[in-house]
Amino acid sequence: MVIYRVVVHQERLFLCGDAHRTIIRLVGTRGSSKPVPLAEKSICRVVKETCGCCCKTKEEKAEYSVNCPTSVGALLLVRLEAPSSSPSSWYCSNVVVTTPEGGVSLFPCYQFISCGTLLALRDSKAKLVFSDVLPGELDARTNELVQRCQTYRWSCYDDHLPDTMSGEDIMSLPAEAHFSVSKALDMVLTVSKILVELGLHSFLCSQRWSGFSQIQQLCRQIETPTCRLVERFWKEDWFFGHQFLNGANPTLICRCTEIPPNLAVTEETVGASMEGGVSLREEMERGNIFLVNYWLLDGLTANTVNGKQNYLTAPMILLHKNSNNQLLPIAIQLKQSPGDTNPVFVPHDLEADWLMVKTFVRAADFSDHELRSHFLRTHVMSELFAMATLRNFPMVHPLYKLLAPHFRFTLEIDTLARQLLLSDGGSLKEYTAVGGVATLEFLRKASASLKYPDLCLPDDITGRGMESVPGYYYRDDGLQLWDIIHRYVEGIVSYYYCSDDDVSRDSELQSWINEIIVFGRLGHQSKGFPKSFASVVELTYFVTMVIFTASAQHSAVNNSQLDYFGWMPNAPVGLQHPPPAIKGGCSERILLDSFPDVSSTVHGLATVYLLSKKPADFVPLGGSGEQHFTESVPLEMLARFHSDLNRLSRDIRARNAGLKLPYVYLDPALVEDSVTR
């Protein structure tokens, strides 16, 4: 008789059951054990309580013994089966088995075990598909993916957009995709708190703004220290330019080497706006002229909000870097087609005209940010990568182990976004100028224009000519973070893929990228996405992009929202007055009447407050508690990854100490590991 010591690690989540009705079986190269019920009374049980928000959860480890007449040989699988009569589900973190010979093996799980569940867990040693040679291992690998493909099904959200997870609401999602209790409760409490505070003000106020002091009263309910600075500086030209570099949407600005033919700007137009009497042509040659172009907003059908027509523009902004390295706007054209009713505004126009025109730009920036740089490029793309990963990589695959932590809660937050923000009745659809039919119109155009280099920060920076602009902290911090992630990914990928041939013959990997291309509608040659992988270098770069998108890029465009959008005049969700068609027709009263009404403002502020608030169960980049790797080389790579992240965090904080407007959104300590909000 031989005895196997089995330790089952269980996370006691809210309304979860117990493991005692589950049956365990050990499978080895020489046979398998008899099925053993995990009896309610284990040999030893250790309970550890952890607090998340107001909810206490318990982490338990229970020890069991599995007796066998003889050794089952080298352990291959741990089978867990819950009978169909099992009344509830429980969450298994992992199973640790100590063999009679003294060997210890970890079997990661991180899944719910519910009635009728049959799982075959592999040990933690990562294997590529061609490394599995035993029939039992191959069968387990195949069966796991078959089951996953049945659970995680694609759904067509729109013929022109990437496909999504199938599910009408969050209750239809698999249990593993659901928020933790602390996060779910935190979101409910946050929504209730902000709607009470802002909603009360909305109830007491008229729909027409009486003045900026009234806006100030509302916005101060939720403002941050940075938001107070935004309120102070929002009218100033240097701050207007600063936001294109380090605000919530730092992904549009490009170096300008030729004036676009549809931008009616000449030397005479902007000559007086540039210091020192320099010429526009000379400054372009020196690399000091920049362009921001919101062409994706052109031709959209603006929304009607609370019975009031809103207006969208597609501005083109020309900026000049002066001798103080400030980016100052020197010309703004609000529509794409030049003409008598679409004048080019310059800083020397009337103050009211210039402020009104800049406000239309900020409204356009809000629309572009929420749908393109935030929702499409981080949420939608991360969901695409998550679905392909779940459907094509079994848990034993090294890329599953590497990527899985970066998709935590992504499926649920995207389902909620479609349900509560983008659907009929949702905040974005109902209360913004880019809502209504414009939402889908814009997303289709943005998706059609998306290219692979747009998601790869080094290529994006080079493509926009922004390599050497001083004070571009999004670029500086982002490129360092990209390099740190790339170094980590390179170490893991190179360890498991010993040659380019290993990459080419990994059928699961090739299936993964094929699903990303097919279901993401990314196959057109002009988009530049790889349709297969042929080298370790190519694979490393793509996986780096996936992790960067789900963590750093999302942090840059998400966590900055409250700071820069919390002062409503700096980011109106819509404008209720037509854009100026002539010069000299604007005033402060017209600007106030243009702003979204109180109700729309409340919904907009509540949304950005919720999305920007640090969650109760925040997990920083690289901080996942799930143990997927146990081999020495990957663990060394992970330790170095943590060390590099800590060093960068210290450097960023030291730099920020001397800045009037600190850039904190790519500090690794504040970057979340996945898209969860």
Phi, psi and omega in degrees: 000130176241153184237129174257129177268121184242125177245120180257123178262122185234135173261121182274093179271166181302130179065016177276153178271202182241167184272356195292341179268357180280147179254137179243144176219135178262132181241128180230185183289342181251005181141198182220161177281168171287153177297132183237120175293139174282090186301151182300328179258105179272172178297318182209139178223128179243129181244130177237126180265137175233149182252132172229114185058239180258005187254136175259132174242158182240133172256122183242147166231125183242134182259137179227161173243137176242115183264136178228148177300319179219170179297142177274002181086200179296128183292132178250315188218152164244118180263130176241129182225126175256126181298155182296342179272000181297127189284338185210173181253161176220157186255117180261120177282306178194169178233132178245127182242128173254122184278164177301333180280354178100357178286147180237128180233137176259132179242097180296146179229291179052049179217161173276140174252114182233180186304129179083002181288138173225110181245143173242103184272135174265155177289173192284353179289121183287142179219138171280162189298324182280356176270345176274115183245342181277138182305320181297321179293315181295319179297316180298320180297312180296314183296324179298317181288325176299316180294320180294319181295332176285327182279316183254097185252143178286150175221141180274109177284320177199145184299341184252004182239158175304145177291163185232178174290133179289128180162127182286328180208179186292335181290341180272357180280154174301151184302324182295339182274351185284152175301155169291162180299318182296320180291315181299314180293321179299319179295318180297314181295322180295314179299314181298315183297311185288323179291326177294312183293311182283324181295325178297317178297320180298320182294325184277347187251156173285169180282343181260130181289129179281334181176177181293335179295326178291319176298320180299318179300319181289311186294333182289351176295333188229004190290153177254171176304319178293322179298325178294325176291323177299316178301325182285323190252359194299335181277345189277142185295322181297324180286323175305314178290323180304323185293334177290340178264316191227017176272206184283344184227072186269026190247007186252328188295137181228151171290137184255120177252344176215136177290126179303143183298336180266007175257112188278065181243135176234175176303319181294327183299316190248359185306316182287348184269350182252132184294151172079005178068022180287160179265153179299315181298316180296320180291326174296318180295329177280353180082025184256005180248136184228154183230138169237125187231115180264048186297336180296338181275354184292133174079006180284154177273104184295149185283156169255123187242123181051040177079004183246126179295131173260168183228137177244141172237165178237074191291157168235125185239128175256131182234152180236131175273116184271186184292342176267011181061028173266141175266113183245134177292134179242348177197139177224125172242122191279341179236161185285331182260121180290156180172176183297329181263014179225066185290159172270121180266146181227163185301337183273001172292176178304142184304319181293321177298312184296319178293320178299316181295317178296327178293322175297324176296316181295326176294320177296321180295320176301314181297313180296317181300307187296321186267322185267292188290331181267294188290306185291309191279343176244305182294304185296316182292322178294322177296319177300312180295321180296313181298314180297323179294314182294329185271343188237344179245119171291164183300336182282347181287136183299329180285332172296314181298322181287320190266331188308316180299338184272007177239016180299122176068004184295319182296321181288317182294326178289322175298318177296321180298315179293326184280318189256343181248316189262342182279171176302130183092348180286157186301313182292321183290324188267331193243005180242157179295330180269011175279194182064218181290339181296330182303306182291323177302314182292313182300324178296315179294318181294321179292320179296329183272350184292132178232158181306313180299337178298331183266351181255105191306314179302319180289322180296315180297315179295316181298330179267001178068031188252025186293328191238015180287123181295147173073020179266080189289330173304316178291311185300309181290321182295318180293323177294319180293320176302315181296321179294315178296317181298319180297319178295311180298318180301318179296317180291311184297317182293332179290320184268330176256099186285344181205168175296331179296324177299322178296313184297324186264008174278099185294327178292321177296314181294326176292324179299307182292329178296318179294322178300316182290314185290307184281344174271355183054051185244017190278346182297136185304326182295339181283335173080008179284141176292138179263349173202169178244135181236355183212158177296321181297314181297316180295316180301317182295319181293316180294324174301316178299319181298312181292319180298318180298316185283345184239282187295312183296319178297319179299318183298321185262346181263308189290345181272355189297311183295321180301314188260341180253353183291333172268101192309317181300338179279346181204068180296139178287348177183165177231137189257019179227140179301150177297148182299130180260346177221165177271146176094007184253009185256159178204169178297323180295319178295320178298313179298320179289340178284330185300152175302149181294173185299317181299314180295320179297317179300314180295321178295314180294321179297322181293312182291330176296314181296317184287332183272339185292132178295125184289159181296328182250040180306132175241115182289164178306125180081005187258014181300138178276353179287134181257098180261321179262139173229351179288152190296317184295310176301324178293324175296319178297320180293319179297318179293323176302312179298320180296317179296319179296318179295320179297314180297321179300317179297318181295317181295318181293324177294318178295316183297335181299336181257009183257140175294321177240090182299143175254106189250356196283347176242020168292118185307330180292342182250359179272123180282150186291340184206172177277104182237001183205000000 
